[in-house]
Amino acid sequence: MKKKEKTVTVEEKIEQKSVTTSLREWVASLSLGKPQAVMLATTVAVLVAAFLIFNNLSVSYARRWDIDWGYYAILSTFVLFIAGVVVNVPFIAKHIREFLPSGKAFCGLAILMIIFSVFVFGNISNTHRVLSDETSWESMGLQMYFQHTGGICNEGVWTDGVLDCKSEVNNFKGKALGFVYSLVFNFMEPTRDTALKVNYPFYLLSLLAFFLALSKWFRSDKLALAAVAFLGGMPIYLLQSRSASTEVLYICLLTFLMAWYAFVPANKVTWKHFLLTVPLLGFFAQTRQETVFAFIPFALYYYRYFLEKPYRLPAFVAAVIAVSWPSVNNMAAYRGYDFQGGEHAAHSFDNLWFNLKTNIQTMMNLDVDPAFGGIMVNPFYTTFTVILLVATVWLLLRMVVFRRYVRGFILGIFFCLQIFVIMFNVSGTFTIDINQRYVLVALPLFALLMALGLYDALLFAGSRLFKSKMQRDAVAGIVMGFACLLSLGLMFYHAPSYKSNMLYYKNKLLGEEDFLNTELAKLPENSIYIYARPWQMLAQGHSAFSERTFEGWSTDVFASWMQKSGGNIYLVRGQDGYGKVNRDSRVVGFKTTDQIDKILDSYKHERILVDAKRFGYPLVIYKIISKKGVSQYAQNFMVSDESEGIIVLNKRFPESIACDYSLNGEKQGEMLVTVPSDSLRMDSTKIHPGMNRAMFVCSMPDGDTSVVYRDFFRESENVVLLSSLKMGRFSQEWGDPQMNESVEHHTLTLDGEPFRYGIGSHANSSIDFTLPRGFDVLHAVIGLDDESACGDGVYFIVSGDGREILRSKRLYSMEKQAIDVDVKGVRQLNLSIDMAGEKNCDHGDWANAWLEAR
């Protein structure tokens, strides 16, 4: 008996030495010498260099880089991850047996996961929770899958199962979830319903990885199962497992990192292991942009390894920054944006304190909503919150008084940096239902603290009460039983709340999305929808544009989309279409009331569906028939783009029409359109290399005259379209330069005349191009876009190799000027627009800009 007690004492001493090293001993073990000083200096230099690049990166450039290269950046990280797996297969195969827990423990984990799964599928609907963010990731996944770009498709058209994106924008969140979708879309249909199935496997994998990591660190399978029970049974995590939140992927990647670190002991780690660690950290940093700070505790974990060679830590930090760069770049692109509003502005300590205080208050809330049958309104069981707070206080007390868990505390504090950054940067209070998902970032830490705190307190109390050493395995078994019974008991007790979508039931947009997903499937497949959240429609497989874009459609563009949709253009007025924005609500949102009212006033329409009871506001679908005050014939007449010298004229009415046809300003003759679709083959001898413009002046049966322009560019070795060249450095005081559209994503229009090609910009602006060869002339039409009627004039400036070549006269709204600029010998071309007075509404266009070598 005495021998057995001696053995236990030795084990405890070993554990105390390895897990509870005092702060003084841990710092002393660093033994900083000259090599370590060089290492720290180099690491600081790497961080400072990264910060300077990040801090000096212009918003416009960061956004352009994000769209053009974001996909390839995360694809490279994925390739590195695959390489890391391959390289580490021998090591994994050699040590896997000693790492795996007992078969009995695996059976316990399997039973727990089965119970969670049965509950999830029986009580939680498969739907979005946040909607705006979640569907934007799905739209990003679509762009990655179809176009291999890194932005979000904001507006687009589905044609034969392929998304043709018409407007791509940035996302201020990471790209990991969008990339996962792009991979899944290779095997399943690229739609919302596929995306909603992704999180459940991540939920299960996270529980498995969490169990493997903690069973190794705790040296107790039972204690690890207790932590898994706490993690898997948390309300917010159960709900998001049937949603599309990036935070579930966050937890999955975090637990995989934990398992990998537990699998690779500090005395066995080599550079090969970091081939897997670095890409995992890269993906982890691209779930939430603030997560980039989490590399610090993962570096400290292997501090002895890094201290051995001065180059190791700087190389590790530089590698992590490289694979995390899309996330860092997004922070640069959205630096300083107060996009969430609220009483307490984002990016402030006031905001941090407000979030901490209100979040704890919400987590301690025992109230229910009697108006909805007593639904629980707390994103976190109050019982769990009490256990968490008590356990955390207890472990802190043990650290201060008994010098235990010091190293774990240091790692935990550095890990929590990202959590504090989130609450510092955004209006993240849980009083807003869509922000309740933020707690997921801390859930693994919460579960770990709860299990460890209960275990340590029970072990300590038992030893004092019974004046003898308690069996650790028995105590761990008690904690495991308590955690499982409590978590599963609370889960089933609150089952009605889960079925009623607790925490999110007041978010009417969720019900609106599900309703539209069903109702719009009944309308013609080629329909086009005008909606406040067009990216959401795209994720559902529907073609969509925003109300603002629809307002900017000319009669010609409207006729074109009417033709392509078969006359099926619908305006959907949902929650966003009512009321004004409430900036004090701390809610991410926007309203489109004015735009919708203007559309309904400007267009003849037919109300085809209204549901006034389901949502607390009338959800209405209107079919757009025609523009008011514009010829019905003109709105049903469409001229196609040029293709191989042929232009097709289409009409959706029986009467014949006569059209005068001109090419490059020279009249070519008249044609009579008598059939629904008639083709015109242009004279090839009249089409020259470079920019060509066809114009049709058609007399409608009602006496109206429709004027249609069609620009087309004929490629040749001596000509190049400027908007086809890669843009170099640029700056712009409002918005970003746009290729082949205005700065507000409309058709380039000068004095009522539309242009297919060019660059839409805004004063003051400067755009650089490196010319691929020598050219002689720059051709363009310049002026203020018609969308900027309030502008007070601008100057257009062309410079070559730092020398000003052309400065236009002061151009006001409704004025345009054709320019032919001598650029002979120029290799660095700069286009600038300078405001003449104020910059308001100074939307300047370089329309139909192209270069010619004569």
C-alpha positions in Angstrom: 0.0 0.0 0.0 2.8 2.4 0.9 4.5 1.6 -2.4 1.4 2.5 -4.3 1.1 5.8 -2.5 4.8 6.6 -3.3 4.2 5.9 -7.0 1.3 8.4 -7.0 3.4 11.0 -5.3 6.1 10.7 -8.0 3.5 11.1 -10.8 2.2 14.2 -9.1 5.7 15.6 -8.8 6.4 15.0 -12.5 3.1 16.6 -13.4 3.8 19.5 -11.1 7.2 20.0 -12.7 6.0 19.8 -16.3 2.6 21.5 -16.2 2.8 23.9 -13.3 6.2 25.5 -13.7 6.4 28.8 -11.7 6.7 32.0 -13.6 10.2 32.7 -12.2 11.5 29.2 -13.3 9.9 29.5 -16.7 11.4 33.0 -17.4 14.8 31.8 -16.1 14.7 28.9 -18.5 14.8 31.3 -21.4 18.5 32.0 -20.6 18.8 34.8 -23.1 22.3 35.2 -24.6 23.6 36.9 -27.6 22.0 34.4 -30.1 18.7 34.8 -28.4 19.0 38.6 -28.5 19.7 38.4 -32.2 16.6 36.2 -32.6 14.4 38.6 -30.7 15.8 41.6 -32.6 15.2 39.9 -36.0 11.7 38.8 -35.0 10.8 42.3 -33.9 12.2 43.6 -37.3 10.0 41.1 -39.1 6.9 42.3 -37.1 7.8 45.9 -37.6 8.3 45.5 -41.4 4.9 43.7 -41.6 3.2 46.4 -39.6 4.7 49.2 -41.8 3.6 47.4 -44.9 0.1 46.9 -43.4 -0.1 50.4 -42.0 1.0 52.1 -45.3 -1.1 50.0 -47.6 -3.7 52.1 -49.2 -7.3 51.0 -48.8 -7.9 50.9 -52.6 -4.8 48.9 -53.2 -5.6 46.4 -50.4 -9.0 45.9 -51.8 -7.8 45.3 -55.3 -5.2 42.8 -54.1 -7.8 41.1 -52.0 -10.0 40.4 -55.1 -7.2 39.7 -57.6 -5.0 37.5 -55.5 -6.9 36.4 -52.4 -8.0 33.1 -53.8 -4.5 32.2 -55.0 -3.0 33.1 -51.6 -5.3 30.8 -49.7 -4.9 28.1 -52.4 -1.1 28.3 -51.8 -1.7 27.8 -48.1 -3.9 24.7 -48.9 -1.1 23.3 -51.1 1.4 23.8 -48.2 -1.0 22.1 -45.9 -1.2 19.0 -48.2 2.6 19.0 -48.4 2.8 19.2 -44.6 0.5 16.2 -44.3 2.5 14.1 -46.7 5.9 15.0 -45.1 4.5 14.2 -41.6 2.8 10.9 -42.5 5.8 8.7 -41.3 6.0 10.6 -38.0 2.3 10.2 -37.5 2.3 6.5 -38.3 5.1 5.9 -35.9 3.6 7.6 -32.9 -0.1 7.3 -33.4 -0.6 4.3 -31.1 1.0 6.0 -28.1 -1.2 9.1 -28.7 -4.6 7.5 -29.0 -6.7 7.1 -25.9 -8.2 3.8 -24.8 -11.0 2.1 -26.8 -13.3 2.5 -23.9 -12.7 6.3 -24.0 -13.4 6.4 -27.7 -16.7 4.5 -27.1 -17.6 7.2 -24.6 -16.8 9.9 -27.1 -18.8 8.2 -29.8 -21.9 7.8 -27.6 -21.6 11.5 -26.6 -21.4 12.6 -30.3 -24.3 10.4 -31.3 -26.5 11.9 -28.6 -25.5 15.4 -29.7 -26.2 14.5 -33.4 -29.6 13.0 -32.7 -30.6 16.1 -30.7 -29.2 18.5 -33.4 -31.1 16.8 -36.3 -34.3 16.4 -34.2 -34.5 19.9 -32.7 -32.5 22.4 -34.8 -33.5 23.6 -38.3 -30.8 23.7 -41.0 -30.8 27.4 -41.7 -28.7 30.5 -41.5 -28.4 32.4 -38.2 -26.6 35.6 -39.2 -27.6 35.7 -42.9 -25.7 38.8 -44.0 -22.2 37.5 -43.2 -22.9 33.9 -43.9 -24.4 34.3 -47.3 -21.5 36.6 -48.2 -19.1 33.8 -47.5 -21.2 31.6 -49.8 -21.0 34.2 -52.5 -17.2 34.3 -52.0 -17.1 30.6 -52.4 -19.0 30.9 -55.6 -16.4 33.4 -56.9 -13.6 31.2 -55.9 -15.2 28.2 -57.6 -16.2 29.9 -60.8 -13.8 32.8 -61.3 -10.8 32.0 -59.0 -11.0 35.5 -57.4 -11.0 36.4 -53.7 -14.0 38.8 -53.5 -17.7 38.4 -53.0 -20.0 38.3 -56.0 -22.4 41.1 -55.0 -24.6 41.0 -58.1 -24.7 38.5 -61.0 -26.6 36.2 -63.3 -26.9 32.4 -63.3 -26.7 30.9 -66.8 -26.9 27.1 -67.3 -25.6 26.5 -63.7 -22.7 29.0 -64.0 -22.6 32.3 -62.1 -21.6 35.3 -64.2 -20.6 37.9 -61.7 -21.4 41.5 -62.6 -20.2 43.2 -59.5 -17.5 41.9 -57.1 -16.7 43.5 -53.7 -14.5 42.8 -50.8 -15.3 41.0 -47.6 -13.8 42.2 -44.3 -13.7 38.7 -42.9 -11.2 35.9 -43.7 -11.4 33.6 -46.7 -11.1 30.2 -45.1 -14.9 29.3 -45.2 -15.3 30.6 -48.7 -12.4 28.4 -49.8 -13.9 25.4 -48.1 -17.1 26.1 -50.0 -15.2 26.3 -53.3 -13.8 22.8 -52.6 -17.1 21.4 -51.6 -18.8 22.9 -54.8 -16.6 20.6 -56.8 -18.6 17.6 -55.6 -22.0 19.1 -54.7 -24.3 21.7 -56.1 -23.0 25.3 -55.6 -25.9 26.7 -53.6 -27.0 27.8 -50.2 -28.3 24.4 -49.2 -24.9 22.8 -49.8 -23.2 25.4 -47.7 -25.6 24.8 -44.8 -24.4 21.2 -44.7 -20.7 22.0 -44.2 -20.7 23.0 -40.5 -22.0 19.7 -39.0 -19.0 17.7 -40.0 -16.8 20.5 -38.6 -18.7 20.3 -35.4 -18.0 16.5 -35.0 -14.4 16.8 -36.1 -13.8 19.6 -33.5 -15.1 17.4 -30.7 -12.8 14.6 -31.8 -9.7 16.8 -32.0 -10.6 18.5 -28.7 -10.8 15.2 -27.0 -7.5 13.9 -28.4 -5.7 17.1 -27.4 -7.0 17.3 -23.8 -6.7 13.6 -23.2 -3.0 14.0 -23.8 -2.6 17.3 -21.9 -4.8 16.4 -19.0 -3.5 12.8 -19.0 -7.0 11.8 -18.3 -9.5 10.5 -20.9 -12.4 11.1 -18.4 -11.5 14.7 -17.8 -11.1 15.2 -21.6 -14.6 13.8 -22.1 -15.9 16.2 -19.5 -14.5 19.2 -21.5 -16.0 17.7 -24.7 -19.4 17.5 -23.0 -19.2 21.1 -22.0 -18.1 22.2 -25.5 -20.5 20.1 -27.6 -23.5 21.0 -25.5 -23.2 24.7 -25.5 -26.3 26.3 -27.0 -24.6 28.6 -29.5 -22.4 25.8 -30.8 -25.3 23.4 -31.3 -27.2 26.0 -33.2 -24.3 27.0 -35.4 -23.6 23.4 -36.3 -26.7 23.6 -38.4 -25.8 26.9 -39.9 -23.0 28.4 -42.0 -21.0 30.4 -39.5 -17.2 30.7 -39.9 -16.8 30.4 -36.2 -17.5 26.7 -36.3 -14.6 26.3 -38.8 -12.6 28.5 -36.3 -13.2 26.0 -33.5 -12.5 23.0 -35.8 -9.1 24.5 -36.9 -8.3 25.5 -33.3 -8.9 22.0 -32.0 -6.8 20.5 -34.8 -4.0 22.8 -33.8 -4.4 21.8 -30.2 -4.3 18.1 -31.2 -1.3 18.6 -33.4 0.6 20.4 -30.6 -0.4 17.7 -28.1 0.8 15.1 -30.6 4.2 16.6 -31.1 6.1 16.9 -27.8 8.5 19.9 -27.3 11.5 17.6 -27.2 10.6 16.0 -30.6 9.5 18.9 -32.7 11.4 19.6 -35.9 11.0 21.9 -38.9 8.9 19.2 -40.7 6.2 19.6 -38.0 5.9 23.3 -38.8 5.0 22.5 -42.4 1.7 21.4 -41.0 1.5 24.0 -38.2 2.1 27.1 -40.4 -0.7 26.4 -42.9 -3.1 25.4 -40.1 -2.3 28.8 -38.4 -2.8 30.5 -41.8 -6.3 29.0 -42.2 -7.0 29.7 -38.6 -6.2 33.4 -39.1 -8.5 33.5 -42.1 -11.6 32.5 -40.2 -11.7 35.8 -38.3 -9.3 38.5 -39.1 -8.5 39.1 -35.4 -7.3 35.5 -35.1 -3.9 36.5 -36.6 -2.8 37.4 -33.1 -3.3 33.7 -32.0 0.1 32.7 -33.4 1.8 34.1 -30.2 0.8 31.4 -27.8 1.6 28.7 -30.4 5.1 30.2 -30.7 5.5 30.2 -27.0 4.5 26.6 -26.7 7.8 25.5 -28.4 9.9 28.3 -27.0 12.8 26.0 -26.2 13.0 24.9 -29.8 13.0 28.4 -31.0 15.7 29.4 -28.6 18.2 26.8 -29.9 18.8 28.6 -33.3 18.4 32.4 -33.8 16.8 32.1 -37.2 13.9 29.8 -36.1 11.5 32.2 -34.5 11.9 34.9 -37.2 11.4 32.3 -39.9 8.3 31.0 -38.1 6.8 34.4 -37.6 7.5 35.5 -41.2 5.9 32.2 -42.5 2.8 32.7 -40.4 2.5 36.3 -41.6 2.8 35.1 -45.2 0.0 32.5 -45.0 -2.1 35.0 -42.9 -1.6 37.9 -45.3 -5.1 37.9 -46.8 -6.5 38.4 -43.4 -4.0 41.1 -42.5 -4.7 42.7 -45.9 -8.4 42.8 -45.2 -7.8 44.6 -41.9 -5.8 47.2 -43.9 -8.7 47.5 -46.4 -11.3 48.1 -43.7 -9.1 50.0 -41.3 -11.1 52.6 -39.3 -14.5 51.7 -40.7 -17.3 52.3 -38.2 -19.5 50.1 -40.2 -21.5 48.7 -37.3 -22.6 51.9 -35.7 -23.9 51.8 -32.1 -23.7 54.1 -29.2 -20.2 53.0 -28.4 -18.0 53.4 -31.6 -16.0 50.5 -32.7 -12.2 50.6 -32.3 -12.3 52.0 -28.8 -11.7 51.0 -25.2 -15.1 52.3 -24.3 -16.5 49.7 -26.8 -14.3 47.0 -25.2 -15.6 47.7 -21.7 -19.2 47.9 -22.9 -18.9 44.6 -24.6 -17.3 42.8 -21.6 -19.9 44.1 -19.2 -23.0 43.5 -21.3 -21.8 40.1 -22.5 -21.4 38.8 -19.0 -24.8 40.3 -18.1 -26.4 38.5 -21.0 -24.6 35.2 -20.1 -25.9 35.4 -16.6 -29.5 36.1 -17.8 -32.1 33.6 -16.5 -35.0 35.3 -18.1 -37.1 33.7 -20.9 -39.4 35.3 -23.5 -43.0 34.7 -22.3 -44.3 36.0 -25.6 -42.8 33.0 -27.4 -43.7 30.2 -25.0 -40.8 30.8 -22.6 -37.9 30.6 -25.1 -34.5 30.9 -23.5 -32.8 34.1 -24.6 -29.3 33.4 -23.3 -26.6 32.3 -25.8 -24.9 30.4 -23.0 -26.5 28.4 -20.2 -26.4 30.5 -17.1 -25.4 27.3 -15.2 -22.4 27.0 -17.5 -21.5 30.7 -16.9 -21.5 30.3 -13.1 -19.3 27.2 -13.4 -17.0 29.1 -15.8 -16.6 32.1 -13.5 -16.1 30.1 -10.4 -13.6 27.7 -12.1 -11.7 30.7 -13.5 -11.5 32.4 -10.1 -10.4 29.1 -8.5 -7.6 28.4 -11.1 -6.4 32.0 -10.7 -6.3 31.6 -7.0 -4.3 28.3 -7.4 -1.9 30.0 -9.7 -1.3 33.0 -7.4 -1.1 31.1 -4.1 0.2 27.7 -5.1 2.1 28.6 -8.3 0.2 26.1 -10.4 -0.9 26.5 -14.0 1.4 29.5 -14.6 2.6 28.4 -18.0 -1.0 27.6 -19.0 -2.1 31.0 -17.8 0.5 32.8 -19.9 -0.5 30.9 -23.0 -4.1 31.5 -22.3 -3.7 35.3 -21.8 -1.9 35.6 -25.1 -4.6 33.5 -26.8 -7.2 35.8 -25.4 -5.6 38.7 -27.2 -7.7 37.9 -30.3 -10.9 37.8 -28.1 -10.2 41.3 -26.7 -9.4 42.6 -30.2 -12.8 41.4 -31.4 -14.6 43.2 -28.6 -12.4 46.2 -29.0 -13.0 46.5 -32.8 -16.6 45.6 -33.3 -20.0 46.3 -31.7 -20.0 42.7 -30.4 -22.4 42.8 -27.6 -24.6 39.6 -27.2 -27.7 41.8 -26.9 -27.7 41.7 -30.7 -28.7 38.3 -31.8 -26.4 38.1 -34.8 -23.4 39.0 -32.6 -24.0 36.1 -30.2 -21.9 33.9 -32.4 -18.8 35.8 -31.3 -18.8 33.7 -28.1 -17.8 30.7 -30.2 -14.3 32.1 -30.5 -13.8 31.5 -26.7 -15.8 28.3 -26.3 -12.9 25.8 -26.3 -11.1 27.8 -23.7 -14.3 28.0 -21.7 -14.8 24.3 -21.8 -11.2 23.6 -20.8 -11.4 26.0 -17.8 -14.7 24.5 -16.7 -13.5 20.9 -16.7 -10.1 21.7 -15.2 -11.4 24.1 -12.6 -14.0 21.6 -11.3 -11.5 18.8 -11.3 -8.8 20.8 -9.4 -11.2 22.2 -6.9 -12.8 18.8 -6.2 -9.3 17.2 -5.9 -8.1 19.9 -3.6 -11.3 20.0 -1.4 -11.3 16.2 -1.1 -7.7 16.1 0.0 -8.4 18.6 2.7 -11.7 17.1 3.9 -10.5 13.5 4.0 -7.0 14.2 5.0 -5.7 11.9 2.3 -4.8 11.9 -1.4 -7.8 11.3 -3.5 -7.6 9.1 -6.6 -7.3 11.5 -9.6 -9.1 9.0 -11.9 -12.0 8.8 -9.5 -12.3 12.6 -9.3 -12.0 12.9 -13.1 -14.8 10.3 -13.4 -17.0 12.4 -11.1 -16.4 15.5 -13.2 -17.1 13.6 -16.4 -20.4 12.3 -15.1 -21.4 15.7 -13.8 -20.5 17.4 -17.1 -22.3 14.9 -19.3 -25.4 14.8 -17.1 -25.5 18.6 -16.8 -24.8 19.3 -20.5 -27.2 16.7 -21.9 -29.8 17.4 -19.2 -29.9 21.2 -20.0 -29.9 20.4 -23.7 -33.0 18.2 -23.5 -34.7 20.4 -20.9 -34.4 23.4 -23.3 -35.4 21.4 -26.4 -38.5 23.5 -27.1 -36.3 26.6 -27.2 -34.0 25.0 -29.7 -36.9 24.0 -31.9 -38.1 27.6 -31.8 -34.7 28.9 -32.9 -33.8 30.5 -29.6 -31.4 33.4 -29.7 -32.3 34.1 -33.4 -36.1 33.9 -33.5 -36.4 37.7 -33.6 -34.3 37.9 -36.7 -37.1 38.1 -39.2 -34.6 38.0 -42.1 -34.0 34.3 -41.4 -37.6 33.5 -41.9 -37.7 35.8 -44.9 -34.8 33.9 -46.5 -36.4 30.5 -46.0 -39.7 31.8 -47.4 -38.1 33.3 -50.5 -36.0 30.2 -51.0 -39.3 28.3 -51.5 -41.4 30.9 -53.2 -38.9 32.1 -55.8 -38.4 28.5 -57.0 -41.9 28.6 -58.3 -41.1 31.5 -60.7 -39.4 31.1 -64.1 -35.9 29.9 -63.9 -34.4 32.8 -65.9 -36.0 35.4 -63.6 -34.0 38.4 -62.3 -34.6 39.7 -58.8 -34.0 43.2 -57.4 -33.3 42.8 -53.7 -31.5 44.6 -50.9 -29.1 41.7 -50.4 -28.4 40.4 -53.9 -25.5 38.2 -52.8 -28.0 36.2 -50.7 -30.1 35.6 -53.8 -27.0 34.5 -55.7 -26.2 31.9 -53.0 -29.8 30.6 -53.4 -29.1 30.2 -57.2 -31.1 33.2 -58.3 -29.9 36.1 -60.6 -30.0 39.3 -58.6 -29.1 43.0 -58.6 -29.5 45.7 -55.9 -32.1 48.4 -56.0 -29.4 51.0 -56.4 -28.0 49.3 -59.5 -31.5 48.8 -61.0 -32.2 52.5 -60.6 -29.1 53.2 -62.7 -30.3 51.1 -65.6 -30.9 53.1 -68.8 -33.8 52.2 -71.0 -31.4 50.3 -73.3 -30.0 48.3 -70.4 -33.5 47.6 -68.9 -34.6 46.4 -72.4 -31.6 44.1 -72.6 -32.4 42.4 -69.2 -36.1 42.2 -70.0 -35.1 40.3 -73.2 -32.7 38.0 -71.4 -35.1 37.2 -68.6 -38.1 36.8 -70.9 -39.8 39.8 -69.2 -39.4 38.2 -65.7 -37.9 41.0 -63.5 -39.1 41.0 -60.0 -38.7 43.5 -57.1 -38.6 41.9 -53.7 -39.5 44.2 -50.8 -38.4 42.6 -47.5 -37.4 43.8 -44.1 -34.7 46.1 -45.5 -37.4 47.9 -47.5 -39.1 49.4 -44.5 -38.1 52.2 -42.2 -34.8 54.1 -41.7 -31.5 53.0 -40.4 -31.3 53.2 -36.6 -27.6 54.1 -35.9 -28.1 53.5 -32.1 -29.3 49.9 -32.5 -25.7 48.5 -32.8 -27.0 46.4 -35.6 -25.2 45.8 -38.9 -27.8 46.8 -41.4 -29.1 49.1 -44.0 -32.4 50.2 -45.4 -33.6 50.6 -49.0 -36.9 52.3 -48.4 -36.2 55.3 -50.6 -34.9 53.3 -53.5 -37.8 50.9 -53.5 -40.4 53.8 -53.3 -38.6 55.5 -56.2 -38.6 52.3 -58.3 -42.3 51.7 -57.6 -43.1 55.3 -58.6 -41.0 55.0 -61.8 -42.1 51.7 -63.1 -45.4 50.1 -63.9 -45.6 47.0 -61.8 -47.9 44.1 -60.7 -48.0 42.8 -57.2 -47.8 39.0 -57.5 -47.4 38.0 -53.8 -47.8 39.6 -50.4 -47.5 38.0 -47.0 -48.3 40.5 -44.2 -48.8 38.1 -41.3 -45.7 35.9 -41.2 -42.9 38.4 -40.5 -44.4 41.4 -38.8 -44.1 43.4 -42.0 -45.5 42.8 -45.4 -43.1 40.9 -47.6 -44.1 41.8 -51.2 -43.0 40.6 -54.6 -43.7 42.9 -57.6 -43.3 42.0 -61.2 -41.7 45.0 -63.1 -43.6 45.6 -66.3 -42.1 48.8 -67.8 -40.7 52.2 -67.2 -43.3 54.9 -66.8 -43.1 57.7 -69.4 -40.9 55.7 -71.7 -42.0 54.0 -74.9 -43.3 50.5 -74.3 -41.7 49.5 -77.7 -38.3 50.9 -76.7 -38.4 48.9 -73.5 -39.0 45.7 -75.5 -36.4 46.3 -78.2 -32.8 45.0 -77.6 -29.6 45.2 -79.6 -27.0 42.5 -78.8 -23.3 43.1 -78.4 -21.1 42.5 -81.5 -19.9 38.9 -82.1 -17.7 38.1 -85.1 -19.0 41.1 -87.0 -22.7 40.3 -86.3 -25.2 42.3 -84.2 -28.6 40.9 -83.5 -31.7 43.1 -83.1 -34.5 41.6 -81.0 -38.1 42.9 -80.4 -40.8 41.6 -78.2 -43.8 43.1 -80.2 -45.3 42.2 -83.6 -44.9 45.5 -85.4 -42.0 46.2 -87.8 -39.5 48.9 -87.1 -37.0 50.8 -89.3 -33.5 51.5 -88.1 -30.7 53.8 -89.5 -27.4 52.1 -88.9 -24.0 53.9 -88.5 -20.5 52.5 -87.9 -17.7 54.7 -86.5 -19.7 57.9 -87.3 -20.4 56.9 -90.9 -23.9 56.1 -92.0 -24.2 52.6 -93.4 -27.8 52.4 -94.5 -31.3 51.4 -93.2 -32.6 48.1 -92.1 -36.2 46.9 -91.6 -36.8 44.6 -88.6 -39.9 42.5 -89.3 -39.1 39.3 -87.3 -38.6 38.9 -83.5 -34.8 38.4 -84.1 -32.9 39.8 -87.1 -29.1 39.7 -87.6 -27.0 42.5 -89.1 -23.6 41.5 -90.6 -21.4 44.6 -90.7 -19.0 45.4 -93.5 -15.7 44.0 -92.4 -13.8 46.6 -94.4 -15.3 49.4 -92.3 -14.2 47.7 -89.0 -10.7 48.9 -88.0 -8.3 47.6 -85.3 -9.1 49.2 -82.0 -12.3 50.8 -80.8 -15.4 50.6 -83.0 -18.8 52.1 -82.4 -22.1 51.1 -84.0 -25.2 53.3 -83.6 -28.8 52.4 -84.3 -31.5 55.1 -84.6 -34.8 53.2 -84.6 -38.3 54.6 -85.1 -40.8 52.9 -82.9 -44.5 52.2 -83.8 -45.7 54.8 -81.3 -43.6 57.5 -82.8 -40.8 57.3 -80.2 -37.1 57.1 -81.4 -34.7 54.7 -79.7 -31.0 55.4 -80.0 -28.7 52.4 -79.2 -24.9 52.4 -79.1 -22.8 49.3 -79.3 -19.0 49.5 -78.7 -16.7 46.7 -79.7 -12.9 46.4 -79.7 -11.1 44.6 -82.5 -7.8 43.1 -81.2 -4.5 43.6 -83.0 -0.8 43.6 -82.2 -0.8 47.4 -82.5 -3.7 48.2 -80.2 -4.7 47.5 -76.7 -7.7 48.3 -74.5 -6.6 50.3 -71.5 -9.0 48.6 -69.1 -7.5 45.2 -70.1 -4.1 46.2 -68.7 -3.2 45.4 -65.1 -3.6 48.6 -63.0 -0.5 49.6 -61.0 -0.5 51.8 -58.0 -3.5 54.0 -57.6 -5.1 56.4 -55.1 -8.6 57.8 -55.0 -10.4 59.9 -52.4 -13.7 58.1 -52.7 -14.4 54.5 -53.8 -12.1 52.5 -56.0 -11.3 52.7 -59.7 -13.7 50.5 -61.7 -12.9 48.8 -65.0 -15.6 49.2 -67.7 -18.1 50.7 -65.3 -18.6 53.9 -63.3 -17.3 54.3 -59.7 -20.8 53.3 -58.5 -20.9 50.2 -60.8 -23.1 51.7 -63.4 -22.7 51.9 -67.2 -20.2 54.6 -68.1 -22.4 57.4 -69.3 -21.3 60.9 -70.5 -24.0 63.4 -71.5 -26.5 60.6 -72.0 -24.2 58.6 -74.2 -23.3 55.2 -72.8 -19.8 53.6 -73.2 -19.0 50.0 -72.9 -15.3 50.3 -72.0 -13.2 52.5 -69.9 -12.3 53.4 -66.3 -14.7 54.9 -63.8 -12.9 57.0 -61.2 -13.4 59.9 -58.7 -11.5 63.0 -58.1 -8.9 63.3 -56.7 -7.4 60.2 -58.2 -4.2 58.9 -59.7 -3.9 55.6 -61.6 -0.6 54.1 -63.0 -0.2 51.7 -65.9 3.0 50.1 -67.0 2.7 49.8 -70.8 3.7 46.4 -72.2 5.3 48.0 -75.3 5.7 51.3 -77.0 2.5 53.1 -78.2 1.9 56.3 -80.0 -1.6 57.5 -79.1 -4.0 57.3 -76.2 -7.6 57.6 -77.3 -10.5 58.3 -74.9 -13.6 60.3 -74.2 -13.4 62.1 -70.8 -16.0 63.8 -68.6 -18.0 63.6 -65.4 -20.3 60.6 -65.4 -24.0 61.4 -65.5 -24.4 59.7 -62.1 -22.6 62.8 -60.7 -24.9 65.6 -61.7 -23.9 67.7 -58.6 -20.2 67.9 -59.5 -18.6 71.3 -59.8 -16.0 70.4 -62.4 -12.7 68.5 -62.7 -9.5 68.5 -64.7 -8.3 65.4 -66.5 -4.5 65.0 -66.6 -2.4 62.5 -68.6 1.2 62.1 -67.7 4.0 59.9 -69.1 7.1 58.9 -67.2 6.5 61.7 -64.7 5.9 64.4 -67.3 2.5 66.0 -67.8 1.3 65.6 -71.4 -2.3 66.7 -71.3 -4.4 68.8 -68.9 -8.1 69.2 -70.0 -10.2 72.3 -69.6 -12.4 72.3 -66.6 -15.2 69.8 -67.4 -18.6 70.1 -65.8 -21.5 67.7 -65.7 -23.1 67.0 -69.1 -19.8 67.8 -70.8 -17.5 65.4 -72.6 -14.3 65.7 -74.6 -12.7 63.2 -77.1 -8.9 63.2 -76.6 -6.1 61.8 -78.7 -2.9 62.1 -76.7 0.6 61.6 -78.0 2.3 59.0 -75.7 5.2 58.1 -78.0 8.0 56.6 -75.9 6.0 56.5 -72.7 6.4 53.4 -70.5 4.8 54.6 -67.3 1.4 56.1 -68.0 -0.5 58.0 -65.3 -4.2 59.1 -65.5 -5.2 61.7 -62.9 -8.4 63.6 -62.1 -8.1 66.8 -60.0 -11.1 68.4 -58.4 -11.7 71.9 -59.4 -13.6 72.9 -56.3 -15.1 70.3 -54.0 -14.8 66.6 -54.6 -18.5 65.9 -54.0 -20.0 64.0 -57.0 -16.8 64.2 -59.0 -17.2 60.9 -60.7 -14.8 61.1 -63.6 -14.7 58.6 -66.6 -12.0 57.7 -69.0 -14.5 56.2 -71.4 -13.5 53.9 -74.3 -9.8 54.4 -73.5 -7.4 52.5 -75.7 -3.8 52.7 -77.0 -2.6 52.6 -80.5 0.8 52.1 -82.1 0.8 53.6 -85.6 
